[in-house]
Amino acid sequence: MMHAVRVGLLLLGSIFCWVHSWTQDNAYRQKTLAATGNMIQLDSLSIAPNSLIVRCGGEIILPYNYLIDYAKGTFQLFQPCSDELTVSYRVLPFSFAKSYQLRDTNIIYTQNKGDREKYLITPTVEPLDLMGANGLRKSGSISRGITFGNRQDLSVNSSLNLELSGYIAPNLQVLASVTDDNLPIQPEGNTNKLQEFDQVFIQLFNDRFKLTAGDFWISKPDGYFLTYKKRGQGLTGEYFWKKDKTGTIKTQVSGALSKGKFNRQIIQGIEGNQGPYRLRGNENEPYIIILSGTERVYIDGRQLSRGQEYDYVIDYNTSELTFTAKNLITKDIRIVVEFQYSDQNYARSLFQFSTAAQGKKLDWWINAYSEQDAKNQPLQQNLTNDQKKLLSEIGDSLELARYSVIDSVGFSENLVMYQMVDTLGYDSVLVASVDQSLAYYKAQFSYVGPGKGDYVFEKFNAIGRVYKWVQPVGGVSVGDYAPVSLLITPKRQQLFTAGATYRFNEKLKVTSELGMSGYDLNTFSTLDRFDDRGYSMRTRVEHSNPFGKDSVPAWSWKKQVEIEMLDPYFKPIEQYRAVEFDRDWNTRSRGYTGNQVLTTVGTSIENRNYGKIGINAQQYKIGSDFSGLRTQLITSWRQRGYHVAIDASFLTAKNESTNQFLRHKADISKQIKKVRIGFKDDQELNRFIQGDSLLSLRSYSFFDYQGYVALGDTSSGELLLSYRERVDGRSDSTRLRNAAKARTFRAEWTKNNWKNQRLYMVANYRELKILDTTLITQAPENTTNGRIDHDIKFWKGTINLTTFYEVGAGLEQKKEFIYIKVNDGQGVYTWNDYNNDGIKDLNEFEIAAYADQAGYIRVFTPSNDYIKTYSNEYNQSVTLRPERIWSNSTGVKKVLARFSTQTRFRLQRKTNVFDGARAYNPFVGSIDDNSLISTANVIKNTLYFNRTNNVGGGDYSYESSKTKTLLATGFDGRTKESHEFNARITILKKFSIQSQFETGLKTSSVDYTSGRNYRLHYWQLKPSLIYQPNTSLRFSIDGRVVQKKNEENLGGEQADIYDIGVSGKYNQTQKGSLQGQFNVIRIAFRGDSNTPLGFELLEALKPGINYVWSLGYQRSLSKSLQISVQYNGRKSEGNKIIHAGGMEVKAFF
């Protein structure tokens, strides 16, 4: 029997490995689909779960916007897609929706069909417990619980998580994700595909309509002027119907609370700085939360892809953007980021309506969008009547909305409090204080700029920032902070568009659209209303004339004429023009006002096999401030292995000066078998002429060119080598002179067609030389960055290697933390007033050892203080499992098959000194090194013997960790090095012995406080005797002997811990379990117990005899209902008994 089981498992494993390798090599699919909203059969084979990626015009569509049946290979899209819809996925080598059989089952039946029942296996069908409706797939739970104790207040907690999908009627489906978790954070932005864990919605749909209540996305409708991608929380509905055989109409209506506010930020790259770059809000708010998935990041007009393996990563919670080694960031890089962020100044609502019709000759659309702040529902601002009156009187002059934010609230130990004093002839001066009889003022300080305030930042403590008054000098302020706040005004933004496209025939069509916008900067005020409303118009005529000898002509001559008009007050919802439109016309940040008229005339010759050649002529006017004429040549041509891409333009403009702007981009390459040789250049000459000959200092030029060689192809793998030079020119008011020169070497290698490995490598080296220091202030610099990403498997997975290594330069933020009081038992940290002064100092918070102590959480507060660093990161994983190939061998191989090992390195290092190769070596450096800014190193190796054997086995582990964190108050460094031995053996089937021995060294080194510097040597032995007569019952006697000792020169504190305990667990399958534990702990201690080191040594207990016990009971009342009770207690010498407990009821769906 056991032999048959082994054979079956081996066969199953072989099938799995075959399936896995098959999918790796042959299973990838990519298709372009029509976005009809109907059910589509993607593939005849089953699709590998979680492998599907759906894109609309290159942007990933989130999973809740489509339905996928992995077994059947069917797909249905709910979200409208006006661009190209592509799907990529992997398939399995079977269709699990089909039936497979060797023989017809009817041959085992007799003529009496009643005998069929003898051979049928009828699965037990459980009644749907809480939800009813057997056609639904469901998962999740709802729970309610309480915690209590004699050292904590009663607290109530609850949670709801429900996932629901399926048919509730023959032609009606439901999809729901419901939770009551209020998550204040966003997912990590280090992957291309985000895990949207904060989506709560209920959706009803069929092939004609979709109704969603809860969280949803709405995207750009048909048309030109109205562009958005918004997240809302409310109600949205879509309906689709066919007007006749040749026409369709689609309508969407949404009403919701807007979850985000749009902003567009332009960032100039910093030489050699990969980031992070801080994103700010519309009101220049420095600390915002970016809504996940809403960002669009561009470099030099090219949109990037998110992900550690692609172009950039983003921390949505701190609004920081960091670029990977694939893009070397320099002073020449132009970065544009469009995003939405959480705006908590007012409750913000949105309304959206769109309807679009498509006919044989006529398409038309009507769109309306409105987003507004509820001025009577402020969130973070508690506006007084005086503040509302101030806002009503300033109109659109938002810079006047400053107001004092000194408030008398009574003393609070969880806030930074101030007292009001008179000093040096100045009254009403705020001084930080903890005197409960005097410190009853709360103040909010804002940065107002150097010399514009009377306060400066003094220090940072556990509950926030502390500010100090500085005396004016000669009556002039010398501080940069003031106890004032810039009040944020409620705003309203609206846009209505209507347009149509009429096709006269297959060659000629006309498109026209009208728009009307409304933008009120301050809905409290009735002043300055003249600029609230604006209008727009666009008309485009296109003509195509196919020609050629083929039945379907390969050539076509296309012509287009377009005019776009905007009045001075037209305000779009989001940027609808090209990302660098304002730079193309030299109007960026110039503040030009007036009616805008953009006229375009263009023509092109196109061949569907080779490409196109086109030319455009454009005129752009902005009132009387600006007038420009731009000619553009665009070419993209492939023929006989040659590829030519050219984008050239020449602009002449008149404004406060005469402007001539010549731009030229080209990429010319030749494919010779598997070798591609090419040349690229990017050239700009931008001259601003004042008067007859003076050349404005705005004038500049650069010539950026490179040659490259590519070996291979992008599908199987490619090696790309390139050399690049750039020369920058600057104006000396008479002519353009060379100011800087840069050389860049780049190597990039991608290999993805190997059977058992994947490889990506990139390396960049750049030299920047300054040719004229009078024209440019940039310092010369050499920059290096690169990455290696490699996975490989040997010998059927016996050896697995994963390698990631990256070097570069960037910034490291000085981190600030505050501790916030929460209900006891619901936090992570505990406060110990070590110096008995009643002040919560940063060094007085520790991770709570017991739940009743956990009354605080630590919150990261971003700062604006950064240090330039040189960084490297190295991740390595090595797994060795000889049993994969030698499990059935004999002799030495059989002995070696009992061993396995796993080694992991995760090393991150940042230093502020470039010291050659040491800057890129992740293994060097001590945390005491002053040049080391931060590090997070973990090295762990485990050697197993008989890892899966039930009779006995053991393992040895070595672990080394180092962390160093840059705080606003200084450095915090910790290390740990340990050796751990584990052994287990089963005797007499019912008894087993387990033993653990660990020895090591812990260190702590901080420079911002005392009492946390130590070098702690320790060892511990943990033997256990376990009695388990059956699977339901388990008893154990556990011992523990621990010695911890600080080095003599750092204090010599010592703790000897002797712990003996018993534990038991009784388990009844599908009914419940009962478990308990009782320990007696004796601690011999030498030193001061009321210190951070004392807390670490005593493990939150007291010297002498301690008693710790716990009891837990869990009972399944039914298939879908569970109750659990937990009780904990402890007693130390000289202290009262501490009781803590809780109860929870959980229902499963």
KOLDO-351155 format. One record per residue (C-alpha): x negated, y negated, z. Coordinates in steps of 0.1 Angstrom, whole numbers, plus 5000, padded with zeros to 4 digits. Layout:
// residues N
XYZ...
***
This chain:
// residues 1149
500050005000497249755010495449844978498549754958498849434976495249344970495649424933498749214931497048914948494048954925496348964894498248664907495048474913493748564878497048444862496748114882493148064871494148134835497047904836494847634852492147664826494647674798496247364810492947194813491847274778494947284756497947154775497646774772500446614752501146254742504146134723505945824711509645824717512745614708514145454740517745554734518645634770519845984759518546314772515346414751513746754748510046664753508647014749509647374744507247464773507647374809505947054820503347074848504846894879503746544886501746524853504146304834503145934828505645714810504645374795506545104779504244884758501345004779502944934813503645234835507345304842507945414878509545764884512845644897513545484863513745824846514946174851512646474843513446844844509946994845511247354840513347274810511047004796513846744793513546374798516046084802515045714805517245474825515145154823515444964790512244944769512044704741508444794733506745124722507745404746504945664751504845964773501846184783501946504802500546854805502447174798502347514813501947824790505547934798509047804797510447864831513947784819513948094797514648454807511848704802512449084803510749394791513949604787517649534787519049574823522149744809520250064803520150134841523950104844526450394840529650364822531250254855530349884856530949884893527550044897526049714886526549584921524149844934521249684915522049314919520149104944522548834956520748554973522148425005523848094998523847855027526747615030525647255024525647135060525646765063526146635028528846855013528846884974527047194963525747024931523346804949519646854956518646694989515846665014515146445045516246395080517846145104516646125140517345925172515145935202514245765235511045745255510945665292508645685322507845525356505045315340506945205309510245055299512945265282512545235244514645375216513345485182515145605151514445705116516345795084514845955053517046095026516246204990519246304970519846384933522246584912525746584897528746454917531046484887530846664853529546344837528146154866524846194884523446034916519945964925519145824960516245744982517345605016515145525046515445285075511645245079510644885077507244905062505344565063502544695041502144775004500545084989496945084981496144944947493245174939495045414915496645364881499945514893501345374926503145564952506245354958507045454994509245145001511845204974515345244990518245274966521345464955521945514918524945634898524445704861525345884830524445844793526445524791525945324823523745294854524645134887521845084913522344954949519244884969515644824956515244794918513144634891514444414863512344344832512144104803515344114782515644044744514443704734511443474735511543214763512843434792510143664805510043824840509344144858511144124892511744334922515144274939517144424967520844424959523044544931522344594894524444754867523844844830526344944804525745064769528245124742528545174705530544904687530745114655528545354635525945084629525944874660525344884698525844654727523944664760524744454791523044414824524144224855522244194887522644014920520144054948517743914973514443844954511544034969508943814954507843474940505843444908502443274906499743254879496143194891493143114870489743224884486343144871483943444876480943414899477643544886477043904899480143894921482544194916484744064943486944044962488643734948491343594970494743534954496843254967500543144966502242874947501942634976498242724979499142965008495843155016497343455033500043635012501143985005501244084968504144294957502744624945502744684908503644324898500144204890498744154855495044094854493243954823489543904815488943674786492443734774492244114776494644284800493044534824494144864839494344914877492545204894489245294908488545494876489545194854488944824857489944684891491444764925493644534945494444514982498044414981498144345019495244095019495743974983492144054973491044164938487844364932486444464898484844804892481544864874483244894841483444514839480444314848481543994863479443684855479743304855481143334819484043554827487543394826490043574849493743514848496043694873499843684872501643834902504543814926504043784963506343804993507643465001509043445037509843075039513443115029515843385021515643394983518443524960518543594923521243644897520543794862522743854833521843974798523744114769522244214735523944344704522244524675524044544641523244624606522344264597522844064628521244104663522143854690521543814727522543594757520543584789520843394822518543394852518743204884516543224915517043004945516042954981518842955007518042625023520142695054518443035059514842965066512743265077509243165089510242795093512642695120513642365106515042105130517541845120514741585119512641805096515641855073516141475073512541425063512841675035516041505022514141165020510941265001512541384969509941574948507041414967506141744984502841604998504841395022506341695039503941705069505341745103503941795138504342155151503642105189506442285208507042315245508042685250506842785284503842995292503343325274500443565279500743695244500243355227497343105226498742835248497642465253498042195279498441825270495841595285494541245282490741215276488240945266491040695260493040935238496341065249498241385238495141595234495641965232493342185253493542565253494342705288495643005307496942805336500642905337501642585355500142365328499742555295503242555281502642415247502442615215500842465184500342555148497142425133496742365095493542305076493741945063490141905050486941755064487341435082491141445080491841605114490941585151490441955158488042225148488142605150486442705183486743085187488743395180490243595208492443905211495743715205494743455179492643155169491642885194491142525183489242245201489741865200486741665188486341295196486641055166483440865157484040495153487740555151487240805122488341165125485541425122487641745125489241945097492342085115495441915128498542045147500741975117502442195092503242125055506942205054507942415024510842285005513642514992513542544954515842654926514842784892517142874864516942964827519643024801518743154766520843254736519443364702520043574671518243744643519843764609518443994582519443864548517944174532514944404538512544124529513943814547515043754583515543454604515343434642516443144663516743094701517842804724516942774760517942544789516042544822516742404856514042354882514742164915511642124937513642024968517242124971517541935004517141604984519341444958516441214947514341264916516941464898516041324864513441594857515441904869516742004835514842094803515542234769513742444743514242574708512442814685513142924650511143174630511543274593509843594581509543714546507844044535507244134499506044504494504144584463502144864448502445164425503545414452507245504457506845354492504545064485501445064507500844694503502944404515502644024514504043864545504843504552506243334582507242984593507942894629508742584650508942574687510142264706510142194744511241884761508941754790511041914817511442264804510242514830510042884821510443154848507043314839504443244813505843354779503043234757499643404751497643434782494943184769497242964749496342644769492642724765493042784727494242424725492042264752495042154772494342354804494542144836494841824816498241714828499641614794503341524794505941464768507941654742506041964729506342064692504442374680504642444642503142754626502742854590501143184583500643444556498943784555498244074532498644414548498044774538499445044560496345254555493644994559494844694579495544334573494043994565495943684576495643314580497743074602497942694603499342534634500142184646500742124683501841794698502541684734504241354734501741084727499041244749497841514725497941604689496041904674495742094642494442454643493542694616493143064624491843364604492743714616491344024600491444384610490344634582489244994581488045154550485345414541484045424576483745044580485744854605485944474604487844274630487643894629489443624649488243284640489842944645489042574641490842304661490741924656492641724682493041374694493741274730491641054752488741164730488341334696487941714700486541964676486742324687485242614666485842964678484643294662484943654673483843944652483344314655481844494625480944864626480145154604481045514611478445764599479646114608479646104646477545794649479045444650476745144645478144794652477744424658479844194679479743824684481743564703480943204695482442874707481442514698483642264717482841904712484641604729483541284712484040954730483740634709481440664680478740904693478940974730479541344738481641404768480241624796483241854790481541954757479842294756478842574733477842934736476743214712477343564726476343854704475544214708474544524688475644874698475445234689478145494698477545864695480546104695484145994696486545874723488646194723485946444733483246214747481145914737477745764745477645394740474445184741474444814737472144504739473744164744472443804745474243484753472943124750474942844767474742484756475742184777476141814769473541544780476041284767474341264733474041624721474341984731471242134745470442494755471042524793471042894801470243224784471343574795470443924783472544234792471744604787474644844789474945224787478245414790478745784787482145964788482446334784485846494789485846804766483647034787485547334801484647304837483346954842484046594837481546304835481645934833478645704836478045334832475145104839474744734834471644514838471744144832469143874834470243514836467643244830468242874835466642674807467542324819468342264856469641914848472542054828473642344849473542404886473742784885470642954899468843224879469843574888469343934879472344164883472644544882475744754886476745104876478745414884478445794881481646004884481046374879483046694887481747044879482647404887480347714884481048084884484748084887484847814913482147974935480347634935482247314932480446974930482046634931479846324928480745954929478045684930478545314925476245014930477044644926477244304943480144124958481443964990482244105025484943935045484543855082487344045097489643915124491944125146494644035170496444265194500244245196502344375225504944635215507144875235505145105257504545435239504945285205501545135201497945265197495845055221495844985258494644665277492244695306491544365324487944455331487044115346490344055363490843715349494243775333492943685298493143935270489643945257488644135225486444375244489244475268491344685244490745055240492545335221495045475245494445835257498045885268501245775252502545575282499445355279499945265243501544925245499544725218498944745181495944585163496744365133494244255108494343885100492543775068489943505070488343275045484743355056482743575032479143675029477443774996476444144997474744404976476644724979476445094971478845384976478045754974480546034977479446394974481246714980479647054976481647374982480047724981482448034983480548354973483748564980485148434947482748664928481448904954484448994974484549354961480749404960478549614983475249575001473649225004476349064981479149185004477349035034476748705016480448705006481348665042479648325043480948005028479947645033481147295026479146975026480546625023478846285021480745965022478245675024479145305020476545035026476444655021473444435028472844065023469244105012468244244978465144454985464744654953465645014953466545004990469644804981470945094961469845374985472845475006470745685030468445415044468945155070469945145107473044975121470644745141469144615108470144245107470444255069472944535070476344365069478644665069478445045066480745345068478745665066479946015072477946335066479446665075478347025068480147335079478847695075481547955079481248325086484348555081486448245076489648445067488948755088491448815116489149025138486348775143484348495128482548175135481247845121478647585127479247215119476846915117478346575116476746235114478745905112477745545112479945235111479144875112481844605108481444235102483844055125484543685128482943705163479943915153479044275145480444595158478344905152478945275162477245605155477845965163475746275157476946615168476346985164479347215170479447595173482747795172483148165177486248385179486848755184489948975188489849265213492449525219494649355193496449145220493548965235491148725218488348505230487448165215484547955224483347605213480047445222479247085211476246865218475546515204474846145208477245855206476045495204477745155204476044835196477844495195476544145196479743945206480244075241478644265269479544605283479844785250476244865243475345225251473645545240475645835253474246185253476746455258477446825256480647035262481547395264485147505259485947885264489448025260490948365268494148415247496848685253499348725224501349045226503548945196504248655173506748505198504648475229501248325236499348255268495848115272493348025300491247735289488147595304486047285296482747165310481446835299478446615307478046265294475146045303474145695292470445635288468645495319467545165303471145085294472645165328472345535333476045595339477045965340480246175341480446545348483846695339485147035350488447125334490447445340493947495326496647735315499047705286501847905271504147905242507348105236508748085201512048225187512248225149514947985136516047915172513347715190510247705211509147635247505547535255503747405286500347325298498747255332495147135338493047055369490246815361487446725385485246435375481946345392481145995381478145755386478645395375481245125373484545275362486144935353484144885321484544995285481845255290483645375322486845415302485045625276483245845302486345905323488645975293491345735309491245935342489745855376486746005395487746295417490546555412493046485384496046685374497546675339500546865328503046875299506247055290507947065256511247225245512547235210515847395200517547445166521247405173522047495137520447515103520447135101520347015137517347015161516846875196513446835213512546725248508946635259507646555294504146455304502646385338499346315354498046245389494646105400493146065434494445755452497145685425500745775422502046025398502745895363505746045345506545995309508946175286511146155256514046315238514846335202517746465181517046535144519446635117518046775084519746725050
***
